[in-house]
Amino acid sequence: MAVGPIHAGGAQRLNGDLAEAAIDYRRHMWGLPMPKKGITGHDDWVLTEALATALVALEQLEAKHQPNAHMDDIRKILSNGKEPAAVSLHLAQAKCRLFPDLDPLEIYREYGIGEEYG
């Protein structure tokens, strides 16, 4: 059996993505793309960042304008299956993005995070 490159004859769809394939799958399995998880391959990360940013933005509203029930739901979704420290880190990073003029270390401290993350 000859072992040489396998040519796909141009672009090939691998897990929904176009990819040029010229690999020897019998020797180099590392050459194939990893299967995507979800739509983007990092859906959980994108949703976590979006929810953290939304929550921090909603917290900036006057108390009478804050949708408290929705904000509680966002907190529940954010904390589901995540360590509390990870949630705090996402929230601190979101606030740093929303308020780039504020001192990041102060923001991290506000969320109970030490300087090791700053």
Buried (B, 14 or more C-beta within 10 A) or exposed (E): EEEEEBEBEEEEEBEEEEBEBEBEEEEEEEBEEEEBEEEEBEEEEEBBBEBBBBBBEBEEEEEEEEEEEEBEEBBEBBEEEBEEEEBBBBBBBBBBEBEEEEEBBEBBBEBEBEEEBB
